[in-house]
Each structure stands twice: as C-alpha cells, then as structure tokens.
Amino acid sequence: MRQIILDTETTGIDPQQGHRLVEIGCVEMVDRKFTKRTFHVYINPEREVDPEAVAVHGITDDFLKDKPLFAAVVKDFLEFVDGAELIIHNAPFDVGFLNHEMNRLDPGLGRIEDRCLITDSLAMARHMYPGQKNNLDALCRRLGVDNSGRTYHGALLDSEILAEVYLLMTGGQTSLKLGGDSEDEENDLSVRSVTRKGSIPVFAAKPEELEVHRAYIEKIGQSADAW
C-alpha cells in the first residue's frame, strides 16, 4: 500500500481566478512506513502572490522569481505520485489547483484523480470529530502532535505533520521506518515514534501481533474508502 501525503501552497484561493501553485510537498509511506522519499519543489507562478496568501505561507514574489515553472517539474511530480493513494487535507482545494495546472499546460495530462486514489483527511476528521474544528492545527492539539515549528504553512512541513496526524487518526500507532542511514542498518526495521507531547516508549511488535495489526489496518482502509 503506497501512500503519498501531499500539500500545496498557492498564490490565492481560486484557480478559476487565475491563481497558481507556488509549492508542492509530498511524503511517501509504504504499508504505513515512512520510506524517507519526499518530493518538494517551489514553483514560479508567473504572477504576483496575493498579500493574504503571503501572510499564510510566507512565500514572496521575490523568492519565487528564479524558481522553475510548473512545466519544468510536472514530469518528476507525476512520476512520484502515479498509482499512489494521495492523502490530502481538504483535498478538493489541492486537487483543483493540480488539475488546473495540468490542464493549462497540456489537457492530455488528464486529471490527478485518474492517476491516484484521493483520500480527504479533512472529510475523515469531520466524520470522526463532528462539530469540532478539524484544521491541521486543531487536529495536532487534539492528537498531541507537536507542530511548534509551524510558524507559516509550508507544503513539505505540513505534509510531514499531516502524515503523523493521519497515522494517529487511522489506528493510533506509530509507523516503522524502512532502512537506515548506514550500510549496517540497511536491512533493519527501526521504530519511528510519531512526535507526541508526553509520548510513551514504543516497542516492536511480535510477528503474530503484526498479523493482527495488518488485518485491522485492512479493515480501516475499507472503512476509509467510504468517507
């Protein structure tokens, strides 16, 4: 099960009014394990960024002026996400901008939802916590995820935070990280604790426990498809 947690930043709120992407950030998980593979790029939107958007993400026109155009990054982006499940908070917003950019460049690129399964973590959160605030900051507070380094919104940082939130919303367990930084660790499974305030130690499960867990995750996945 290959999942990509994705976030974007933009020049404004509506692509139909000419607003464009300025940043894409993605974090990859396979079978709920972080693979260390990410995709991150800033994009020159060929227009000014609205002041209200700069106040949210801090990305200025001056910063973006020497960044690549969407046409220069779309191939690498699509190769990274093709065939994966995309986990996106408020997916219609990001999907709308991605589809707008792809159609503007080449209608033959199709729609992102024709290439990937889209899961809206905001819709999941609203189902789990009806009547409550369910933006990323609120979910971090509710689930104990440390987002103290989030001064501005940022696509890659927000994807990393959303990955931790998503894991806690869909089972409450940390994920196992594949591989290591050294040759000796190459075939080792190490435990990656989700950053939580007041977290407790996490220990590797026994094989029989993992089998029960896999069955449980499959059940969760079937339920998530309905949200």
C-alpha positions in Angstrom: 0.0 0.0 0.0 1.8 3.1 -1.3 0.5 6.4 0.2 1.7 9.9 -0.6 0.8 12.7 1.9 0.5 15.8 -0.2 0.1 19.5 0.4 0.3 22.6 -1.8 0.7 26.4 -1.4 -0.8 28.8 -3.9 -1.0 32.5 -4.9 -4.6 32.7 -3.7 -7.7 30.6 -3.2 -9.3 30.1 -6.6 -7.6 28.8 -9.8 -10.5 29.9 -11.8 -9.5 33.5 -11.0 -6.0 32.8 -12.3 -4.3 31.7 -9.1 -1.4 29.3 -9.4 0.6 26.8 -7.4 3.8 28.1 -5.7 4.8 25.0 -3.8 4.2 21.2 -3.7 5.4 18.9 -0.9 5.0 15.2 -0.6 6.0 12.5 1.9 5.9 8.8 0.9 4.7 5.9 3.1 4.6 2.2 2.0 2.5 0.0 4.3 2.3 2.8 6.8 6.1 3.0 7.0 8.0 6.2 6.1 10.4 5.4 3.2 12.4 8.7 3.5 11.4 9.5 0.0 9.9 13.0 -0.5 9.1 15.4 -3.3 9.4 19.1 -2.7 9.5 22.0 -5.2 8.8 25.7 -5.3 7.2 27.0 -8.5 7.3 30.3 -10.3 3.6 31.1 -10.7 4.2 33.7 -13.4 2.0 36.2 -11.4 2.0 38.0 -8.1 1.2 36.3 -4.9 -1.8 37.8 -3.0 -0.8 39.5 0.2 -3.3 37.4 2.1 -1.6 34.2 0.8 1.9 35.6 1.7 0.6 36.1 5.3 -0.3 32.4 5.4 2.7 30.7 3.9 5.4 33.5 3.8 6.4 32.8 0.2 7.1 36.1 -1.6 7.3 37.2 -5.3 11.0 37.9 -4.8 11.6 34.4 -3.5 9.8 32.8 -6.4 11.2 34.8 -9.3 14.1 32.3 -10.0 12.1 29.1 -9.3 11.2 26.7 -12.1 7.9 26.8 -13.9 5.3 24.1 -13.5 6.1 22.8 -16.9 9.7 22.0 -15.7 8.6 20.0 -12.6 5.4 18.2 -13.7 7.1 15.1 -15.1 9.0 14.4 -11.9 5.9 15.2 -9.8 3.7 12.8 -11.8 6.3 10.0 -11.7 6.5 10.4 -7.9 2.7 10.2 -7.3 1.4 8.0 -10.1 -0.5 5.0 -8.8 -0.4 6.0 -5.2 -3.1 6.9 -2.7 -2.9 10.7 -2.1 -3.7 11.7 1.5 -4.7 15.4 1.3 -6.3 17.7 4.0 -9.2 19.5 2.2 -8.4 17.5 -1.0 -10.8 19.5 -3.3 -8.6 22.6 -2.9 -5.3 20.9 -3.8 -6.7 18.6 -6.5 -8.5 21.6 -8.1 -5.2 23.5 -8.3 -3.2 20.5 -9.6 -5.8 19.8 -12.2 -5.9 23.4 -13.3 -2.1 23.5 -13.7 -2.1 20.2 -15.7 -4.9 21.2 -18.0 -3.4 24.7 -18.5 -0.1 23.1 -19.6 -1.4 20.1 -21.5 -5.0 18.7 -21.4 -3.6 15.3 -22.3 -2.1 15.0 -18.9 -5.6 14.3 -17.6 -6.8 14.7 -14.0 -4.8 13.8 -10.9 -7.8 11.6 -9.6 -7.4 9.5 -12.8 -3.9 8.7 -11.8 -4.2 8.4 -8.0 -6.8 7.4 -5.3 -7.7 10.6 -3.4 -8.3 10.4 0.3 -9.5 13.6 2.0 -8.2 13.6 5.6 -10.4 16.6 6.4 -13.5 14.6 5.5 -12.2 11.8 7.7 -11.7 14.2 10.6 -15.1 15.7 10.2 -16.6 12.2 10.4 -14.6 11.3 13.5 -15.0 14.6 15.3 -18.3 16.2 14.2 -19.0 19.7 15.2 -15.4 20.4 16.1 -12.6 22.3 14.5 -10.7 20.0 12.2 -8.0 22.1 10.6 -4.4 20.8 10.9 -3.6 22.9 13.9 -6.7 21.7 15.8 -6.0 18.1 15.0 -2.4 18.5 16.2 -3.7 19.8 19.5 -6.3 17.1 19.8 -4.0 14.2 19.0 -0.9 15.5 20.8 1.2 16.1 17.6 4.0 18.7 18.1 3.7 21.4 15.5 5.5 24.1 17.4 7.9 24.6 14.4 5.0 25.6 12.2 5.2 29.4 12.1 4.0 29.5 8.5 2.2 27.0 6.4 4.6 25.1 4.2 3.8 22.3 1.8 6.5 19.8 2.9 6.3 20.6 6.6 2.5 20.4 6.5 2.8 17.0 4.7 5.1 15.7 7.4 2.7 16.9 10.2 -0.3 15.5 8.3 1.4 12.1 8.0 1.7 11.9 11.8 -1.9 13.1 12.3 -3.2 10.6 9.7 -1.4 7.7 11.3 -3.0 8.6 14.7 -6.4 9.0 13.2 -6.3 5.6 11.5 -5.1 3.4 14.2 -3.2 5.4 16.8 0.1 3.6 16.1 3.5 4.9 15.1 4.9 3.7 11.8 8.0 1.6 11.2 10.8 3.2 9.2 12.4 1.1 6.5 16.2 1.0 6.3 18.8 3.1 8.0 21.4 5.7 7.3 24.3 3.2 7.4 25.1 0.1 5.5 24.8 -2.0 8.7 21.2 -0.7 9.2 20.2 -1.3 5.6 18.0 -4.4 6.3 16.9 -3.3 9.8 13.4 -2.3 10.8 13.6 0.5 13.4 10.8 2.1 15.2 9.9 5.7 14.3 7.9 7.3 17.1 5.3 9.8 16.0 6.2 13.1 17.7 3.8 13.5 20.5 3.8 15.6 23.7 4.3 13.3 26.6 4.7 10.2 24.4 5.4 6.8 25.9 8.1 4.3 24.7 7.2 2.3 21.6 8.4 -1.3 21.1 8.5 -3.5 18.0 5.5 -5.9 17.8 5.8 -9.7 17.6 5.1 -11.4 14.3 1.7 -12.6 15.4 0.8 -9.1 16.7 1.8 -7.6 13.3 -0.5 -10.1 11.6 -3.5 -9.0 13.7 -2.5 -5.4 13.1 -2.4 -5.9 9.3 -5.9 -7.3 9.4 -7.0 -4.3 11.4 -5.5 -1.8 9.0 -7.2 -3.5 6.1 -10.5 -3.1 7.9 -9.7 0.6 8.5 -8.8 1.0 4.8 -12.1 -0.4 3.8 -13.9 2.0 6.1 -11.9 5.0 4.9 -12.9 4.3 1.3 -16.5 5.1 2.3 -15.6 8.6 3.7 
